[in-house]
Amino acid sequence: MALRKFKKFIQDYEKSVSRQLELNVFGEETDDSEIADAATVIIGSELSASERRSLSDDFINGIEKMSERGSTIIAIVVALE
């Protein structure tokens, strides 16, 4: 499988999931936009359940704050076995 730019991947995925619900959030050019806020977390499997829950909650709270400010948000979550 050839690598594709993330923007193109999301556009293709959104079209295949639902044309009716597709939002044109990629219609504007964002290449030159400044990042207003960012949050990253790695939740290792070696952590206790309470540590994992705390990190997850903090990450979600950060996303909620960005959302309340009306920011455009891109969130990616990957689980590794």
C-alpha positions in Angstrom: 0.0 0.0 0.0 1.4 3.4 -1.0 1.7 6.1 1.6 -0.8 8.9 1.2 -0.9 12.3 2.8 -3.0 12.3 5.9 -5.4 14.9 4.6 -6.1 12.8 1.5 -6.6 9.7 3.6 -9.2 11.4 5.8 -11.0 12.9 2.8 -11.3 9.4 1.2 -12.4 7.8 4.5 -15.0 10.4 5.2 -16.5 10.0 1.7 -16.7 6.3 2.1 -18.4 6.5 5.5 -21.1 9.0 4.8 -21.5 11.5 2.0 -24.5 13.1 3.8 -22.6 13.8 7.0 -19.3 14.8 5.5 -18.2 18.2 6.7 -16.0 20.3 4.6 -13.4 20.9 7.3 -10.6 20.4 4.8 -12.0 22.9 2.4 -9.9 25.7 3.8 -6.2 25.6 3.3 -4.5 25.0 6.6 -0.8 24.5 5.6 0.1 27.9 6.9 -2.0 27.9 10.0 -0.4 28.3 13.4 -0.9 25.6 16.0 -2.8 27.2 18.8 -2.6 24.3 21.2 -1.5 20.7 21.3 -1.7 17.6 23.5 0.1 14.3 23.2 0.2 11.4 25.5 1.7 7.9 25.4 0.0 5.5 27.9 2.3 2.6 28.3 1.1 -0.9 29.1 3.3 -1.0 32.1 1.3 1.7 33.9 -1.2 0.9 36.6 -4.9 1.1 35.8 -5.3 4.3 37.8 -2.3 5.9 36.0 -3.7 4.9 32.7 -7.1 6.3 33.6 -5.6 9.6 34.9 -3.6 10.1 31.7 -6.6 9.3 29.5 -8.8 11.7 31.5 -6.2 14.5 31.2 -5.9 14.0 27.4 -9.7 14.1 27.0 -9.9 17.2 29.1 -7.3 18.9 27.0 -9.4 18.1 23.8 -12.6 19.3 25.5 -10.9 22.7 26.3 -9.7 23.0 22.7 -13.2 22.3 21.5 -14.8 24.8 23.8 -12.5 27.5 22.3 -13.8 26.6 18.9 -10.5 25.3 17.6 -10.3 22.9 14.7 -9.2 19.6 16.3 -7.4 16.6 14.8 -7.2 13.7 17.2 -5.5 10.4 16.5 -5.5 7.4 18.8 -3.5 4.3 18.1 -3.6 1.1 20.2 -0.6 -1.2 19.9 -0.7 -4.9 20.9 
